[in-house]
C-alpha cells in the first residue's frame, strides 16, 4: 500500500468516524487524480486523491459548486483537505454514457446532455475562469506536433508540411477566438457524463473549466474521441443545440451555416490536441490504452478538414502520412 493510500485512509477514518473502511478503485483517470469508492452499508461515497503540486482540489470544489448552484448534477463535497489533496464526494454511480450509449438510446441521452450544456453556458458564473486565449490554443496544437508527430511517430516535416500546419493552425485559432466566449467544461464527453436519476446527466472532470469558444463542449460531446456516430446524426444534434442556444440567448446574431463552420473547425483543433495528448499519455505517463483512440480522433480531422480549402493540406498530411505511420507503428 502506498503512502498516499495510507494517508487517505487515515483521513477518511477521522472524517467518517469509522475504524474499518472498504475502498475499491472507482475509475481510471488520464490525470494524476485517483478515485476510490468508499463502501458504507448499502451506500457509498467517492474519495478523491489529488496529489498537491499536480492537482488543485480547490479548483474542483469551486467549479462543482458553481455548477450545482445552477441546478446541474455534480458531486456534492462532504469533506475536504486541500493541503493534502483529499476530497470526499457524492457517489454519482458508475453508468458512464460511453457504456450505455447505443443507436436506440443516443437521442435521449444526448438530449439530456445538450440541455445541461445550454444551462452551463447560459447560467454558470464565469468570473475568474482562465481565458481560452491565443496562447493556450496554440500551446494545445503544439502537443500534436511534439508528442504525436515528433516523439511517437518520428515524422519529419518538409517545409511545405510546416507551412500547411502553420496556416491551418492560424485558421483554427482565429475561428475559435471569433466565437462567443462562454463557460467551457473542456472535457464534456461520454467518459465524463453519467446516467443518473434526475437531473441527468451526472457531470464529472470539470476542474479545468475556462472561458472559451461556444462550440468547444458541443464538439467534445458530439464528435467524441471515444465513440463515433454517422455524420447525419451529429449534424442533426448540432442543429438542435443551435436552436436551444439561440432560444436561451447563448447565441445571438449568428446564422446556422456560420455556426456549423465554427463547430467543424473547433473540432479539428480539439482532435489534433487530443491525439497529441493520447501519445503523451503513453510516452510520458505509461498509459498506452489511449493509443487505440487516436485513429478515430484523427479520422475526424481528415473528414472535416477535407471539406475546407484552408485545411486541405492538413487533411492530406494526416490522411497520407500520419494515419499510415500509426498503423505501421501498431503492426511493429
Beta strands, then each sheet from edge to edge (+ up, - down):
strand 1: 22-27
strand 2: 34-40
strand 3: 43-49
strand 4: 77-81
strand 5: 86-90
strand 6: 130-131
strand 7: 181-184
strand 8: 193-194
strand 9: 202-203
strand 10: 210-213
sheet 1: 1+ 2- 3+ 5- 4+
sheet 2: 6+ 10+ 7-
sheet 3: 8+ 9-
end
